[in-house]
Amino acid sequence: MYSLDDTIAAISTPIGQGGIGIVRLSGPDALAIVRRLFLPARDGPSEEIESHRLYYGHIIAPQAGRVIDEVLLSYMRAPHTYTRQDVVEINAHGGIAPLREILSLCLEAGARLAHEGEFTLRAFLNGRIDLAQAEAVLDIITARTESALRIAVQQLGGHLSRRTHEIRSRLMDVLAYLEASIDFPEDEIPPRQVDQDLGWAEGELADLLRQADHGLIYRQGVRVAIVGRPNVGKSSLLNILLRTERAIVTPIPGTTRDTLEETIALEGIPFVLVDTAGISETEDTIERLSVERSRTSLQRADLALVVVDGSQPPTEADYQVGELAAARPAIVVVNKSDLPSVSNCAELLPAAPHIAISALTGAGIPDLEALLVETVFSGSITLSDEPLVSNPRHRELLRRAREQVVEAQGACPRLDRGLPSDLVAIDVTEAVNVLGEITGETASEDLLERIFANFCVGK
């Protein structure tokens, strides 16, 4: 299914206007294809192109002899490349027309258009990186905060892979011992403390799973719905958290008719803030649709900011919003602290933290930001440089591997009472195979297709 014998090409930079755009080729004919199109500026077409050097010249349409663009060309000879194949990159001007025309000429000259993530897939298939490192490439591209970027770079450097390999190797030693005991029951096989090996593996997997809870937060972010009845200051709160006038704010109730999403970073954590329409009973068709979207946004949120007007007594609508938000973590934000306070909101979500702020003056906003971070990590914020698991697929595989190890641990005491070793070996084998899916040693073609389909063409 995955051919490594042909030469692929793609535009590797975002389509649009920019200073530089790159067309990348990888495969055995990469240099030969580009030589048909590239005219060096200095010594003519006979100039020898050496590996890992830049060459200035022009891309020429061979049949018409027309200059397409002024470019810098770099050639990297295998195996010292991203894909461990010959790679050529054409650095052209970053416009739609020149890049598409250069790519078209490469395809006419014998290259094939690359699929999503096919360059990185070739790097994996050729053994330059493992599957966890390949996924880290995508995490780097999509990182929204410095912390998410740091975690992805650590994974690309092999931190998770090394720990996974270490655990898997120890389990494979256990498996070899168990299988030898099964196959050669009459031979003298040196005893091995299988329960100790399994206990160590279980502890390592449990530690990685604890890190995964924090790692996924840094990678995916926290979805925060800003909810409340009309005209309590939800859009004003969004604006002051963003430090910009993103939402329209007027004294007229019901200004917000649709949800509005923006992302901020606090302590390296992405918070996706969702400003919603005021939730209230209404006969207006458009307002009913807006309220329904607000309810949907609240259901999808990881955390709710329930905004109330501290200058007015709480209304029935405030308590209705509180009931809707009761099913998830919430913070009650008592707005308009710059006005005389007449509100007693203690009965509104009494188990949730309450904080007074003014979206007009900014009073209390730093405390609210600190409370958001504290709520996410329950008062324990981890910003160490230790490698974290930040991929949902990895977390699920680690969970399954740990379950199998725990099953094997439970069976160990019965080995001395005559339990067949192959029953323990089954659980250990499953754990070994599951861990192999993280790094790709036991990955199926279907799994590879699902993973690399998330990449962009050209990467």
C-alpha positions in Angstrom: 0.0 0.0 0.0 2.8 2.4 0.8 5.2 2.7 -2.1 8.7 4.0 -1.4 10.0 3.5 -5.0 8.4 6.6 -6.7 9.1 10.3 -6.2 6.5 12.4 -4.5 6.0 16.2 -4.6 3.9 18.8 -2.8 3.7 22.4 -1.7 4.9 22.3 1.9 4.0 25.9 2.9 0.5 27.3 3.4 -1.3 28.4 0.3 -1.5 32.2 0.1 0.7 35.3 -0.2 4.0 35.2 1.6 7.6 36.0 1.3 8.7 32.4 0.6 6.9 29.2 -0.6 8.4 25.7 -0.8 7.8 22.9 -3.2 9.3 19.7 -1.8 10.2 16.4 -3.6 11.3 13.1 -2.0 12.3 9.9 -3.8 15.0 8.4 -6.0 14.3 10.7 -9.0 13.9 13.9 -7.1 17.1 15.5 -8.4 16.7 14.2 -11.9 13.2 15.7 -12.1 14.3 19.1 -10.8 17.4 19.2 -13.1 14.9 19.3 -16.1 13.3 22.5 -14.7 16.1 24.3 -12.9 18.5 26.7 -14.6 21.4 27.7 -12.3 22.2 31.4 -12.6 26.0 31.1 -12.5 27.4 28.3 -14.7 24.5 27.1 -16.7 22.7 23.8 -16.7 25.9 21.7 -16.5 26.7 22.9 -13.0 27.0 20.0 -10.6 24.5 20.2 -7.7 26.0 19.0 -4.5 24.2 17.8 -1.4 23.3 20.2 1.4 24.1 23.4 -0.5 21.9 26.2 -1.8 21.8 27.1 -5.5 20.4 30.3 -7.0 18.6 30.2 -10.3 15.3 30.0 -12.1 12.6 27.4 -12.7 12.0 27.2 -16.5 9.0 25.6 -18.3 11.0 23.2 -20.5 8.7 23.3 -23.6 8.0 27.0 -23.7 11.4 28.1 -22.3 9.5 30.5 -20.1 10.8 31.6 -16.7 8.4 30.7 -13.9 10.1 32.1 -10.9 13.4 33.1 -9.3 14.3 30.4 -6.8 16.8 28.9 -4.3 17.2 25.2 -4.7 18.5 22.8 -2.1 19.4 19.2 -2.6 19.9 16.7 0.2 21.2 13.3 -0.6 19.9 10.2 1.2 20.2 9.0 3.9 20.9 12.3 5.7 17.4 13.8 5.0 14.0 14.0 6.6 12.7 11.0 4.7 16.0 9.2 4.4 15.5 9.5 0.6 16.9 12.1 -1.8 15.0 15.3 -1.0 14.9 18.5 -3.1 13.3 21.7 -1.9 12.5 24.6 -4.3 12.3 27.9 -2.3 10.2 30.2 -4.5 8.1 33.3 -3.9 5.1 32.6 -1.7 2.3 33.2 -4.1 -0.4 30.8 -5.2 0.4 31.0 -8.9 4.2 30.4 -8.9 4.0 27.5 -6.4 1.2 25.7 -8.3 2.9 26.1 -11.6 6.2 24.8 -10.2 4.4 21.8 -8.6 2.6 21.2 -11.9 5.9 21.1 -13.8 7.3 18.6 -11.2 4.4 16.3 -11.7 4.7 16.6 -15.5 8.4 15.7 -15.2 7.6 12.4 -13.4 6.7 13.1 -9.8 3.5 12.0 -8.1 1.4 14.3 -5.9 2.0 13.4 -2.3 -0.8 12.3 0.0 -1.5 13.8 3.5 1.6 13.3 5.7 3.4 11.2 3.2 6.8 12.8 3.7 6.6 12.0 7.4 5.2 8.6 6.7 8.3 7.9 4.6 10.4 9.1 7.5 8.6 6.5 9.7 8.7 3.6 7.2 12.4 4.3 6.6 13.2 4.1 10.3 14.3 7.7 10.8 11.6 8.3 13.5 9.1 6.1 15.2 5.3 6.5 15.2 5.2 8.5 18.5 7.8 10.9 17.0 5.8 11.2 13.8 2.7 12.2 15.7 4.8 14.8 17.6 5.5 16.5 14.3 1.8 17.2 13.9 1.6 18.3 17.6 4.4 20.8 16.9 2.6 22.2 13.9 -0.7 22.5 15.8 0.7 23.7 19.2 -1.1 26.8 20.5 1.0 27.6 23.5 4.7 27.5 24.5 4.0 24.7 26.9 2.2 22.6 24.3 5.1 23.2 21.9 7.7 22.2 24.6 5.9 18.9 25.2 5.7 18.1 21.5 9.4 18.9 21.0 10.2 16.6 23.9 8.2 13.8 22.3 9.9 14.4 18.9 13.2 14.0 20.7 12.1 10.5 21.8 11.3 11.0 25.5 8.1 9.0 25.4 9.5 6.5 23.0 12.5 5.8 25.3 10.3 5.2 28.3 7.9 3.1 26.3 10.8 1.0 24.9 12.2 0.5 28.4 8.8 -0.8 29.7 8.2 -2.9 26.7 11.7 -4.4 26.8 11.3 -5.4 30.5 7.9 -7.0 29.7 9.4 -8.9 26.7 12.0 -10.3 29.1 9.2 -11.5 31.3 7.4 -13.0 28.3 10.6 -14.8 27.2 10.9 -16.4 30.7 7.3 -17.4 30.8 7.4 -19.0 27.3 10.6 -20.8 28.1 8.9 -22.2 31.2 6.1 -23.4 29.0 8.2 -24.9 26.2 10.9 -26.4 28.4 9.3 -27.4 31.7 11.8 -30.1 32.4 14.9 -28.0 31.9 16.6 -26.0 34.6 15.5 -22.4 34.0 16.9 -19.8 36.3 14.1 -18.4 38.5 12.9 -14.8 37.8 10.9 -12.5 40.1 8.1 -12.0 37.6 5.9 -10.2 40.1 8.7 -7.6 40.7 9.1 -7.0 37.0 5.3 -6.6 36.6 5.1 -4.3 39.6 7.8 -2.0 38.2 6.1 -1.9 34.8 2.7 -1.1 36.4 4.3 1.8 38.3 5.9 3.2 35.2 2.7 3.0 33.3 0.7 4.6 36.1 3.2 7.5 36.2 2.8 8.1 32.5 -0.9 8.0 32.8 -0.8 10.6 35.5 1.3 12.8 33.2 -1.2 12.2 30.4 -4.0 14.0 32.4 -1.9 17.2 32.4 -0.4 16.7 29.0 -3.8 16.5 27.3 -4.8 19.8 28.9 -1.7 21.5 27.5 -2.3 20.0 24.1 -6.1 20.3 23.6 -6.9 23.1 25.9 -9.9 23.7 28.2 -13.2 24.7 26.7 -14.8 27.4 28.8 -18.5 28.5 28.3 -19.3 32.0 29.4 -23.0 31.8 30.3 -25.6 33.9 32.1 -28.9 35.7 31.5 -28.9 38.6 29.1 -27.0 41.8 29.9 -24.9 40.6 32.8 -21.6 41.4 31.0 -20.6 38.1 29.3 -19.3 39.8 26.2 -17.5 42.4 28.3 -15.8 39.6 30.3 -14.7 38.0 27.0 -13.2 41.2 25.8 -11.3 42.0 28.9 -9.9 38.5 29.2 -8.7 38.8 25.5 -7.4 42.3 26.1 -9.2 43.4 23.0 -12.6 44.5 21.8 -13.6 41.2 20.2 -17.3 41.1 21.0 -19.9 43.8 20.4 -21.0 45.3 23.7 -24.1 47.5 24.1 -26.5 48.3 27.0 -29.2 46.6 25.0 -30.0 43.1 26.2 -29.6 40.3 23.7 -26.8 41.9 21.7 -25.1 38.5 21.3 -27.1 36.3 19.0 -24.5 33.6 18.3 -21.6 31.9 20.0 -18.1 33.5 19.6 -14.9 31.5 20.3 -11.4 32.9 21.1 -8.4 31.3 22.7 -6.2 32.7 25.5 -3.1 31.1 27.2 -2.8 31.2 31.0 0.3 29.5 32.5 0.8 27.8 29.2 -2.7 26.3 29.1 -5.0 27.1 26.1 -8.4 28.2 27.3 -11.0 28.3 24.5 -13.5 30.9 25.7 -17.0 30.7 24.2 -19.2 33.8 24.6 -22.8 32.8 24.4 -26.2 34.5 24.0 -28.1 35.2 27.2 -30.1 32.3 28.4 -33.7 33.2 29.1 -37.3 32.4 28.2 -38.3 34.1 24.9 -40.9 33.9 22.2 -38.6 35.4 19.6 -37.6 32.7 17.0 -34.1 34.0 16.5 -33.5 34.4 20.2 -34.8 30.9 20.9 -32.2 29.6 18.4 -29.5 31.6 20.1 -30.5 30.3 23.5 -30.4 26.7 22.2 -26.8 27.3 20.9 -25.9 28.6 24.3 -27.2 25.5 26.0 -25.3 23.3 23.5 -22.1 25.2 24.1 -22.6 24.7 27.9 -23.0 21.0 27.4 -19.8 20.7 25.4 -17.8 22.8 27.8 -15.2 21.5 30.3 -15.8 24.5 32.6 -18.6 27.1 32.9 -18.2 30.7 33.9 -21.6 31.6 35.3 -21.8 35.4 35.1 -24.3 37.3 37.3 -24.9 41.0 37.8 -23.8 41.9 41.3 -25.6 45.3 41.2 -29.0 43.5 41.0 -30.6 40.8 43.1 -30.4 37.4 41.5 -33.3 36.5 39.3 -35.1 33.3 38.4 -33.2 33.3 35.1 -29.9 33.4 37.1 -30.9 30.3 39.0 -32.0 28.5 35.8 -28.6 29.1 34.3 -27.0 27.8 37.5 -29.1 24.6 37.3 -27.9 24.1 33.7 -24.3 24.5 34.7 -24.5 22.3 37.8 -23.5 19.2 35.9 -19.9 20.4 35.3 -17.1 22.4 37.0 -18.2 26.0 37.3 -17.1 29.4 38.6 -19.7 32.0 39.6 -18.4 35.4 38.3 -20.2 38.2 40.1 -19.7 41.1 37.6 -20.1 44.9 38.0 -18.1 45.2 41.3 -17.6 48.8 40.4 -21.3 49.5 41.2 -22.9 49.3 44.6 -23.4 45.6 45.4 -26.9 44.4 46.3 -26.6 40.8 45.2 -26.4 37.8 47.4 -25.4 34.9 45.2 -24.4 32.5 47.9 -27.3 30.2 47.0 -26.3 30.1 43.3 -24.1 27.0 42.8 -23.0 27.1 46.5 -20.3 24.4 45.9 -18.6 26.4 43.2 -16.1 29.2 43.9 -17.5 32.7 43.7 -15.4 35.7 42.6 -16.2 39.4 42.2 -14.9 41.2 39.2 -15.6 44.3 37.1 -15.4 43.7 33.3 -15.5 47.5 33.0 -12.5 48.4 35.1 -10.6 45.1 35.2 -10.9 44.7 38.9 -10.6 41.0 39.9 -9.6 39.8 36.5 -6.1 38.6 37.5 -7.7 36.7 40.4 -10.2 35.1 38.0 -7.4 34.1 35.7 -5.5 32.5 38.6 -8.7 30.7 39.6 -9.2 29.3 36.1 -5.8 27.7 36.2 -6.3 26.5 39.8 -9.6 25.0 38.9 -8.1 23.1 36.0 -5.4 21.4 38.0 -7.2 21.4 41.3 -4.6 23.7 42.9 -1.7 21.7 41.6 0.0 23.2 38.5 2.7 21.2 36.9 5.0 23.2 34.6 8.1 21.0 34.9 10.3 19.9 32.0 9.5 16.3 32.5 8.1 14.7 29.3 4.3 14.5 29.4 1.9 12.3 27.4 -0.2 14.7 25.4 -1.8 12.4 22.8 -5.2 10.8 23.4 -4.2 7.7 21.4 -1.1 7.2 23.6 -3.1 7.6 26.8 -5.6 5.0 25.8 -2.9 2.6 24.8 -1.1 3.2 28.1 -4.3 2.5 30.0 -4.9 -0.7 28.1 -1.3 -1.9 28.7 -1.6 -1.1 32.4 -4.8 -3.1 32.6 -3.1 -6.1 31.1 -0.1 -5.8 33.5 -2.5 -5.6 36.5 -4.2 -8.8 35.2 -0.9 -10.5 35.0 0.1 -9.3 38.5 -3.1 -10.8 39.9 -2.3 -14.2 38.4 1.3 -14.3 39.6 0.6 -15.6 43.1 -1.3 -18.5 41.6 1.7 -19.6 39.5 3.2 -21.3 42.6 -0.2 -23.1 43.1 -0.1 -24.7 39.6 -1.6 -22.0 37.4 -0.3 -22.5 33.9 2.3 -19.9 32.9 0.6 -19.4 29.5 -2.4 -17.7 31.2 0.0 -15.1 32.5 1.8 -14.9 29.2 -1.4 -14.0 27.4 -1.8 -10.8 29.4 1.9 -9.9 29.1 1.8 -10.5 25.3 -1.2 -8.2 25.0 0.6 -5.5 27.0 3.7 -5.8 24.8 1.6 -5.5 21.6 -0.3 -2.5 22.9 2.9 -0.7 23.8 4.2 -1.5 20.4 1.3 0.5 18.9 2.6 3.7 20.5 6.0 3.5 18.7 4.7 1.7 15.6 6.3 -1.7 16.1 2.9 -3.4 16.0 1.0 -0.8 14.1 -1.4 -1.9 11.4 -1.8 -0.2 8.0 -5.3 1.0 9.0 -3.8 2.7 12.0 -1.1 4.4 9.9 -3.8 5.6 7.5 -5.8 7.1 10.3 -2.9 8.9 11.9 -1.3 10.3 8.7 -4.6 11.4 7.3 -4.6 14.2 9.9 -1.4 15.7 8.4 -1.4 18.4 5.8 -0.2 17.6 2.2 3.5 18.5 2.0 4.4 17.3 5.5 
